[in-house]
């Protein structure tokens, strides 16, 4: 029971106890009433008194805990003048409150920019949502080259400008794609969870250490999920549209990675080629260097852009090199992320749980090519 429910139950049992005491006094004073009725009422009174005492003990303990928590949070936030430090303290309070099943103080809600002050919902504050999309411990290299937004039910045009007729699109592949799939991209909501194990040691750490631990773990979880679905060569059912390898991007084949990448660049329309980048595994790049260098060490010092002709972004998840204009790779998050708590029943460790919804859309397949190596005949 929460404190309000305990107060209501305490009043109900208290009223019954008072009424029973009144009946005992009235019946005891009437000589015509059988003494057994009085004895029965006394038994009832004893039971009611015991119930009342149990509820009163629980009520007083919970009320004391909430008061102590409130005073602690109040003192902590009221004593901080630096706005950044106050936000850090409020974040720490949110994590501790979630794990321990307590409410968040009004000062903490104000510091974090929580939308309401009812305490009844677990929407992650905007302050934290925005920060989780930056600087994770686990890196997703697409964050530096793809588009990112945080808008509910986002819909955007595939091309950024229009003319008075559709003949201005000189790339026939793009024109056919727009005709087949429409000129608007609608983002959906794909749900996933990030769970951060929290020990009592972490909970008892300083606010700064606690917040850094949680923020880093959550943002890393988001980045890892983005990378996993975007480069999945065997996407889960329903996640095909999230992967570069699952949406039907054209493949350009050659008998070596170097030739396949060069051909993929050449195969792009000039509208995309000018801004193209290459995302590939570092191991594949080293293989190219070893082949081209032919015992010439100077090539190892050359920047990848000079070797392949376009900027290179390394990602070990890119099982086949992807060449294209990554402005047409777009991640969108629903801003209403939810936090909650859970428990690992195997270890007994508390979990701080983030539930998020996001989508990754390849706005135009025509803006990309996949470089594929095939054995020569």
C-alpha angles and dihedrals in degrees: 000000000000122000095267093051091048091052091052093048091046091053092048094051091042092054090049090050092051092049092049091051090051092051092049091054093047096046094043089055093053111080090197092065116093109248089229089070090056091048090050091052090049089055089050090050091053092052093046091048090053092050090048093051092050093050092044091053093050091045094051093047094049092045091050092049093050092046092050091047091049093049092047093050092043093052092044096053098034091056094056119089100173108087092213092052090047090054090049091051090048091051090051090050091051092053094046092045092051094049094045095043096243134135126257119248120244090242091056091048090051092049092050096043096241110183097229138021100217095099089218100112134056103217111151109244117255089239091064097036092058094046094049090066092062139066102001122180090234107055128221104197090203089072089075096050109023127076119259130195138162107211130135114241092357119195121180136171117257092225123044099222140026135206129208090270134027095239090091090084101092095182105086092198090057092046091052091047093052090048092050100041105024130247098269130077116211115197120217132201119257111186125218139154135227115201122197117194111224123194125198087253091061092044090052093048123103117288091250095052093044094049093045091051094049097041093048094047094047096045090046089052091052092048092048091051091050092051093045097054096037094056100032110136090194105035120197117254108283094020098079093105091057095062129077087218095050105052100067102259111176116262123220113202134204137153093257136035091241094053092043091053093046091049091047091054091049091047093058118096112252091248088067100027094067091062098031125136132186122233112194145140117277090229090059090050092051089051089054092049093049090050095047097039095059091191092321105128095193092077090063089065094050117106113252091241091061092048098048101024096240136065112278127216115193121221124158090209092066096094089177120030114258118210123190153084102305093197082086090060106088132183120193127186128197102239091220099085114169129218126203142150134252138165132236100230091198096058102017090233117145117240128213103211128202119195114197138173121210143152136205118208130186095214093197123016087196090069091066142055130190115222108221127187117218127181113255117246 
